[in-house]
Amino acid sequence: QQQVKQSPQSLIVQKGGIPIINCAYENTAFDYFPWYQQFPGKGPALLIAIRPDVSEKKEGRFTISFNKSAKQFSLHIMDSQPGDSATYFCAASSGAGSYQLTFGKGTKLSVIP
Amino acid sequence: KAGVTQTPRYLIKTRGQQVTLSCSPISGHRSVSWYQQTPGQGLQFLFEYFSETQRNKGNFPGRFSGRQFSNSRSEMNVSTLELGDSALYLCASSSRDYGYTFGSGTRLTVV
């Protein structure tokens, strides 16, 4: 199975809150899990990525938590700001001679002042 | 360093026509991939090229094709356009460490 399931579809938080977006995958061959941020009219931009050998990775206000046994990973945005309002996509890749990414359906995040 | 450049940004075509989209990757990136983005289906993989060879292909009909040139620039072509082909077509180039950089896309509208 190549599917990556993402939830929730949309999320509204107040400024300073910690939105959490969750993803689950089925293919155990996946070995690279990036998160992308997309603003209207722009292409997705890589935020942060993790590999299965670590359980957590932080970059600035963004943290990925990874649970290999549950085949789940999540994005946490600390101290969220209105400028973080965007659509977020999780993705997964198995390498294996290709960089093909399988994307989740996306989460539209709105951070209200 | 310049990012991924896609041209044109917007395109309106009539059903039955064909269209060619262009992508210039980041200098030094040898892998170029194409994705289709629609509100209903999200981001779907079309194909990937590496050093002028198609390395992988998504589940799209044969009307969708692509190629990569020796300078890594890539084009994708859609023939016999259908209304359902209306979408944002995204090109991404990547280096060895899996990092994908997307362009801003070409918005194709089929009428």
Interface residues (C-beta under 8 A of the other chain):
Chain A: Y32 P34 Y36 G41 K42 G43 P44 A45 L46 A49 F89 A91 S93 G95 G97 S98 Y99 Q100 L101 T102 F103 G104 K105 G106
Chain B: V4 S31 S33 Y35 G42 L43 Q44 F45 E48 R55 N56 G58 L90 A92 S94 Y98 G99 Y100 T101 F102 G103 S104 G105
